[in-house]
Amino acid sequence: MKKVWVGLLLGSLLLAGCSMLSKSSAPKTKQQATSTKVTSKQTTNQSATTSSESSSPAKATLWNTGKKAALSTFMAAWQREMGQTYVGTYDDKVPDHLGFRFPEAFSDSSLAGRIKWGSQSVDLKWSKDGEDSSAFQVVAVATGGKADAQYPITYFFCLHNRRPVVFVTQTTNGNDLIIHDTQNSALQAGFAKIITGSRPTTLTDSALNVNMSRDAKANQWPQGYQGTWYYYDKYDHKINSMTQNDTDGLKLSYVASEGQKWIHIMGAEQTAGAGNFEYVRYHYFDGRQIPVLMNASGAGAWFDNNAYPSAAAANQMRDWQYGDESKTSPAADALD
């Protein structure tokens, strides 16, 4: 919140030897339900002057006691709706993920070099106000799940380069703690609103696939499928790309099988073979929804890879699967 100082200087020079009188005042500002610091400045004048004291809230931090309380209220409602129970630092409790106690685990080196987000190692830092220089600042942690769950789920409420993102881990063993964006839109949007004051619009897959059947019949790429896509090829272990703007040499059709919609791609003169399949949907990446294109092939429309709008996202997520992919072929499984 910016400081606003309004000064009013009234001066009159009517006779020699008369004194100047100045007076400053600051309008009252409505305070939000966040913690603020109040500063005052007193000015004094010569005789026949009066002194006044004015105050103004300091700039609010990205994380504070007000936002901590807001997250506590939000999580209490969210976990009731989900039928789950969580222990959170926002309630001044100590979440425990299989022996990692938070926030202590961020400072005792037990997780140093062991946290991975996709193919990238990241260093999560605990922050009390979200205002330090670390790229990944965790301001809250929650651990829990369903009452009969064998292993816990842990959420990290994070500021990545000052942007809100909720990471989740269900890691149960191994040397690394694997985190990824939670795909729960209520959590992502709810935390974003607490941090920014504005709830982002939740995008739907149907928006990406509007007129999907009509465009395919016209042998045109639906708008959501156009452009350049990047994917990790596990056969040659590198990032490849494909550009889909025109359909020269291709024959498109729309198919739906076992609840899954596809754009089916064949060669214009192709008469044998199963061809390729594509479907675009939204997934969260770095706290934002981005389109992710699922590639499949073969008689069973077997999953090949996920493709992304940027090479950087494709490289980081590589062969990550979100859980909504089609089945993989036996040949692909043999590569894992």
N, C-alpha and C positions, 0 to 999 in steps of 0.2 A: 504494500500500500504506500503510495508516494506521499511524502510530507508536503503539506500545503501550508504556506505561510502568507498570510495576507497582512500587509503593512499599510497603515494609513498615516500619512505625515501631514499634519496641519501646521503651517507656519505663518506667522504674521509679524511683520516688522513695521510697527506703527510709530514707535518713538525710539530714539537711541537709548540703549541701556536695558531695553525690554528683553526678557529671556525667551528662549525658544522652548516650546513644549511638544514632546512627541509621545505618542502612545501606540502600542502595537497590540493586536488582538488576533486570536485564531479561532475560526468557527469550529463548533463541535462536529465531530464526524461519527457517524453510526458505525459501531464496531461489529465485526462478524464474530461468530462463535469459534474463534481461534485464539491462541495465545499470542499476545502482542506485548512489546515493550513500550513503555511510555516515558518520554523524555520531556523535560521542562526547561525553559530558559527564562531567566529573570533579568529584566533590564531596569536599571535605575537611572534617574535623571538628576539634574541639579535641584535645588530647592524649588518648591512649588510644583514639582512633578510627582507623578504617582508611579508605582511599580506594579507590573502585572505578570502573572505566570500563565503560560500556555503550554499545552501538551499535544502530541500527535503520535499515533501508533507507528512503530517501526515496520518495515517491510516484512510481510508474513513469509515464513519459510515453507518449502515444499512439503515438509512433514512437521507436524506439531501435535500438541495434546488434543486440540479440537478434532483434527483428522484421525487421530488414534481412536478417539471416542466414537467417531462416525464409522470407522471400520469395525469396531466392536459391535455396534448396533446392527450394521449390515450383515456381519457374519452370523450373528445370533438368528436373524431371520432366514438367511440363506441355508444354514445347516438344518433348520427345522424343515424347510421345504424339501431339502435333499434327503431327509431321514438319516442324517449323519451327525456326529459330534466331534468338535475340534477344540484343542487346547491352543490358545493363541497368545503371543506376546502383547497384543493389543489389550488383553485383560490382565497384564502383568504376571502371566504364567510362563512356564518354561516348557515349550514343546520338545519332545524327545523322539527323534527318528532313529530307531534301532541303535541307541547309544550316543547319537549326536544330539547334544543338548544346545538349544538355541536361546539367546544369541551367542553363548559362550563358544560354540564350535567355530564361529567366524574369526575368533581372536586367539584360540589356543593352538593353531597350526594343524589341527587334526584333519582339516579339509584342504590344506594347502596343496595346490596342483592336482586336486582330485575331482574337481567339478567340471563336467563337460556339457556343453550345450551343442547338440549335434556333433560335428567334427571339431568344434572349437573348445579349447580349454578356457574357462573364465574364472575370474577371481571375484567372488561375491564378498562385499564388505558391509558390515553392519553400520548403519547411520542413524543418529538420533533426530536429525533434521532434514536429511536429503540434500544438504548443501555442501558436502565436501567434493573433492576433485575426482573421486573414484568413478569409473565408468558404470559399474554395477553396484548400486547402493540398495541394500535390503533394509526396509523400514519396519517390516513385520513378518512373522512366520506363524503358520498354523499347521498343526499335525493332528491327524485323526482319521475318521472314516466311519463306515458302518460298524455296529457293535460286534458283529460276528466276523469281521475282516481279519484275516491271518496276518496281514502286513499293513502298516500305516501308509497314508497318503500325506505328503507334506507340501504346502504351498509357500512360495516365497514372494512376498509383495515387494516389488523391486522398482527402482528408478534406473533405467538404462539410458545414460546420457540425458537424464532429467525427464525422460518420458516413461509413463507408467506401464508396467508389464507384470503379469502374474505368471511365474514359473511354477511347475509342479514336478515332483519326483515320486516315483514308486519303486526306486532302487531297493533291492533286498539283499544283495551281496555283491562281491567283486571289489576291485580297487577304486573304481570311479563312482561318483554320485552323478547320475545322468539326469539332467533337467531339460525341460522343453516347455513351450507355451501351453498353458492349459487351454483346451478348446471349449471350456465352459464360458459361453458368452456373457452370462450374468456376472461371473466373477471379474472378467476382464473389463466389462463396461462399468460395473459397480465401483471397482477400484479407480478406474480412470476418472469417474465423476468426482470421487472424493478428492483426488489430487488436483484436477483441473477446474472443477466446478461445473463441468458440462458432460453429460452422458453421450457418448458416441452412438451413432446409429448402427444397429446390428444389421449387416448385409445378409441377404439370403441367396442360396444357390440358384433359385429360380430366376433371379435377375441376370445371372450369367448364361442361363440356358433358354431365355425367352426366344420364341420362334425357332427353336432348335430343329423340330421336325420339318417345318416349312422351308427353312434355309437349306437343309440337307437335300430335300427333294429337288430344290432348285440348283443343286450342285454348287452351293456357296457356303463358305465358312460362317457359322454364327459369329456375331460380333465378339462375344466373350472368348472365342477360340483364336481370334486373329492376332497377329504379331509374332514376335520371336520368343521362343521358350527355351529354357536351359535345363539340362538334366545330367545326372551322374550316370555314366555307363559303367556298370560293374564288370563288363567283359574286358574293356580296354582301360578301365580305371582312370577316366578323365571326364571333364565336363564337355558335353557336346551341345549343339543347339539345332533348332529347327524353326524355320519361318513359315508361317501359314497366312498368306494374304490372298493368293489366287489358287485356283484348283486345276491349273493346266496339267494334263496327264493323269488326273485323279477322278474317281467316281465316288461321291459321298452318298450315304444313305443313313436313315435313322432306325435304330433297333432298340428294343427294350427286352431284357432277359433277366428273369429272377429278381425283379424289382430294380434293376440297374438300367439306366438310360445310357445310350452310347451314340456317338457319331462313328459310323463304320466307314473305313477308308480302304478302297481298292484301287488298283491301277485302272485307267480308263479302258484298256483292252484286256484286263485280267479276267480269266475264266476259271482259274483253279486257285486253291489256297484260301485261307481264312481271312487274310488281310489284317488290318490294325483297327484298334478301337480307342476312342478318346472320350473323356468326360471331365468337365471343369467344375470345381467347387471351391468354396472359400474355406481357408484355414487361418488360424492365428499364427503370425510370425512376428516376433519382437513387439508384441502387444497390439498389433494391427491385423485386420483381416486382409489377406491377399489371395488372389486366384491361384489355385494349384491344379495343374492338368495331370490327370491320371492316364498313363499310356498302358495299353494292354494289346495282346496279340494272340494268335492261335485259335484253334477250334473252341477252346474254353474261355476265350477272352481273358487269358491269364495276365496277371499284373506284371508289367515290366519295370516301370519307374514312375516317380512323380516329377513333373517339370514345373519350373518357376519362371516368373517374369524377369528375374535377374540372375546373372551368373554367380553372384556372391551368395544369394540365398540357396541356389542349387548346390554350391560347393559346401556350404555349412551343413545343410540338411542331408545331402547325399542320398543314402538309401533308407532314410527314415520313413517309417510307415505310420499313418495316423489311425489305422484301425478300420477305415471304411473302404479299403482297397479290395479288388477282386482277388480270388485265389491265385497263387503263383504256380507256375508249371513245375513238374518234377525236375526238369533240367535246370531251372533257375534255383530251385531249392538246393541242388547239389553244389552250387557255387558258394553257398553260405557256410 
